[in-house]
Amino acid sequence: MKTLAAEAHALLGLELDGAQLEAFEQLAIELTSWNQQRNLTSIIDPPGIRIKHFLDSLSCVLALRATSALLPNLKIVDVGSGAGFPGLPLKIVFPALRMTLVEATRKKCEFLEHVVQLLQLKGVTVLHARAEEIGRAAAHRERYDWAIARAVAPLPALLEYLLPLVRIGGFCLAQKGSTAAAEAQQATAALAVLGGSLMQLLPVELPGVAEPRFLVLVAKQAAAPAKYPRRAGLPAKRPL
């Protein structure tokens, strides 16, 4: 994990302390162990975990810093969290974040609950649910400062999951690869309907990763119509 500390400092300006590095080490161990039985992720080699899970997740700080002066106190929802990325690494580095991890697959939720308990992470909620469900629930609709997601869906569909969850004045963040610019162009109609505005595509460079990486940053400027998100499956089948 010393390499992670050096990379996080060089690329993101983060200073990881001993307790945080120990938490990342334990997370890597648990991910590797659980993956043998639960098939949580295809990236399981140590360099892959360090770069494509941990460092990639922490790159979200570039967007968070750019817009949020009170970063440690933010209320964030990680939609389609999977094995906890990007939510868990962000929570480890910024323990005051109020983090909700939303995941539709039960075995992944069980892993998330296990890690949250093992690492004694406070202020983390794990929801076994679909984004379309929580986006229409009063307890979650427009309740978050940020909604973030990685590798969940093309941007037009993803925005229908994320924007209803964010308060007016909040932000959505999608981690994307080389298709980021094209997806942003395709999402013009969805942005207009859902009250969002494309702010920026922030490039991200990861060590040893040739494919371009981008943070797609969207601001929430108006309330999404009550009928969004549509019922489960429709945003992906018929994106706006």
N, C-alpha and C positions, 0 to 999 in steps of 0.2 A: 504493500500500500504506500510505501515511500514514493514510488513512481507516480501514483495517483496524486499525492500531495504536491509533487513538483509540477505535474501537468496542470493541476487545478490552479496553482499559483501563476504559472507562466501564461496560460491561455485565458483565465477568467479572473485573475487577481484575488482568488480565494485563499485564505490561510486555514488549513485543516489542522485541528489539534489532535493530540494522541487519542482522546476518547472517540472522536469522530472517525479516525482511521481504524480504530478497533471495531467500531460499529460497521464500517464498510467491509472489513475482513470477515466479520461474523455473517453479514448479509451474503457475501460471496459463498461462504461455506454452506449456509442453509439453502441457497439457490441451487448449488451443485448437488447437494444431497437430495433435496425434494425433487429435483428434475429427473432423477433416475426413476422415480415411480410415477410422477405426475405430468411429465412432459410440459413444463411451464414455458420454456423458451428454447429456441434453436441455437442461441448464442450461449455457450457454456464454457469455452476455454478461458483461462485466466486473463489473457490480454483482451479478449473480446468482452468479458464482463467489465473489466476496468475501463475500457474505452467506449464501447458501444452501449453499455448500460449506465455505468456510473458517470463518466465524464460527459457523455452525451446528455444525460439527464441534467447535470449541473450546468450545462451551457444555457439552460433556460434563464439563468440569473442575468444574462446579458439583456434580455428583454424586460425582466422584472425591475432591474436597476434603472432602465431607461425611462420608466413611467411611474414608479412607486417609491416615494421618499420613505414611506413607513414599511419597508419590505418585511421586517420580521413579524409584523402584526397582521399580515394579510390573511384573508380567508380564501382558500384555494380548493377547487374541486378538480381532481385528476380523473378524466373520463376514459374508460377503457384501460384501466391501470395495468391490467395483465399481472405480471409478477412485481409490480410496484414502481414502474418507471413511466414518467420521471418523478412521481410523487415522493417515494421513500428517500432517494438521495437528497432531494431538496429539504425534506423534513430533518434529516440527519444533520445537515449543515446549518439550517435555520430552525432550531427547535421551537421557537415561538410561533411559527406558522400554524394556523388552524387548517388542517388538511383532511379532506374527504376523498377517499379512494373508491371509485365506482367501477365495479367489474361484474359482468354478466355470467361468468363461468365460476361455478361453485368451488372447484378444486383450487382455483387461483385465489379466491376469497379466503379459503382456509389457510393458504400459504401467507397471505397478507396479514391475517389475524394472528397467526403464529409469530411472524416477524415483529409485528407491533408489540406483542406481549414480551417476546424475548429481549428486544432492545429497549423495552420500557419507554416507548415513545408516547408522550402525552399529547392530547389534543389531536388525535387521529381517529377518524371514523371510517370503517370499512362497510360499504353498502353492496350487497349482492342484488344488483338491479340493472336494468337497461337504462341508457341515457334518456330514451323517450319517456320512460315512466317518471323518473325524478324531475325531468324538465317541466312536467305538468303538475307536480306536487307542490303545494303551498309552502312546505317546509324547506324547499330547495329552489324554487323558481325565483330568480333575481335576488338570490341571497349571498352570492359570492363576489369577491373582488376580482378574481381571476378564474377562468376555466381553461385547463390545459389538456393537451392530448398528444400522443405519439403513435403513429402507425395504426390509426383506427379506421379512417375512411377518407375518400377524396374530399377536398375542402368544401364543395357545395353541400354535401351531406353532413359533414362534420360540423359546419356552422349551425345547422339546425339542431344538433345535439348541444352545442356549447352556448350559443348566445342567449337562449331563454334562461340559462342558469345564472347569468351575470347581471349584476345591478347596472343601472344606467350610470355611465361614468367609469365602469369597470372595463376589463380587457379579456380577450381570448388569445390563446397562444397555441399554434399548431406547429409541431416539429415535422419538417418535410425534407425530402431529398431533392434530386435534380428536377423534379416536376413542379416545384414550388411556384414558379412564375406562371406556368401554364394553368395550374389549379387556381391560382389567385384570379387570373383572368376569367376562368370559367365560373368563379363564385360571385361575379358582379351582381347577378340577379338575386342570389341568396342574401347577399349583404344588404341590398336595398329593401328586401321584404322583411328581414329580421332585425333591422335597426343597427346594423354594423357598418363600420367604415375601415377599409384597409389602411393601416398606418405605415407599415414598413415590412420589408423582407430583410432580415438580418443574416448575413452569411456566417457560418460556423465552420471552423477548421478543426478536425480531430486528427490526432497523430496516427499515421498509417492508414487513414481512410481516404481513398481517392475520390469517392463520390461526393459531390457538393452537398452541403447540409445548410438548411435555412430555418430560421425561426420566423413564422408568419404571424405578425402582430396585428390584431384587429381590436378596434375600440367599439364599445357599446354606447351608441348615441341616443337611441330611442327604444322604447319597449317593443318587444316582439309581439305580434298579434297572438291572442289567446289560443288560437287553433294550432300553434306550433309549440313544441314538435308534434308532428303527426304520429299516428299509432305505430307501434313497433314494426320495423321493416320498411316502411314507406319512404323515409328519407334516403335510404340507400337505393331502393328500387326506382324511385322517381324524384331525384334531387331537384331542388328549386332552380 
